[in-house]
């Protein structure tokens, strides 16, 4: 079955540590996204990528980095520069172009990151 | 910044009643609109999409869109306790980017 796999489900980060969240999709979607969700708030866009080897900053990119070396994969690194990383992180994908605008997103199951 | 506004709730309705969830958006050029359901601790799942003014029905769910008023709503008929969740409104901002409201929490009481 096609879908998006995020790992790990739970992640604990120590102060000053970089951590990487994995996102893999087998939907053959061109576009991939990373969102952050805090309690009582909506989804905020961190980074997105419309095509391999290209990505753009979203609304809250500071303290995060991404890569898009393969169509299927879009890992997110939470760096030590991100001062408040505790949140629920969601990866999503969609077709690109006009089709994507009318398709919406498919979401992964999420990674819950906690600073310890 | 493109705004998508939702009443955070909680909205409480008795089992079998109609639940009405509302969303307003700021971007006049938005062309596609989506409703996602998110259970606590889970990721959002798409339940409805709507692109044209008027109503779109799918089972117990009806999405309503009024582009002139920049307003989209979701009606859930015959509400069930399993419908208890947070409902997120998403609005397309062009270039495959979507903007989300903060969600309305729905409680359906048996």
Interface residues (C-beta under 8 A of the other chain):
Chain A: X31 X35 X40 X41 X42 X43 X45 X48 X50 X59 X90 X94 X96 X97 X100 X101 X102 X104 X105 X106 X107 X108 X109 X110
Chain B: X1 X4 X8 X31 X32 X34 X42 X43 X44 X45 X46 X49 X51 X88 X90 X92 X94 X95 X96 X97 X98 X100 X101 X102 X103
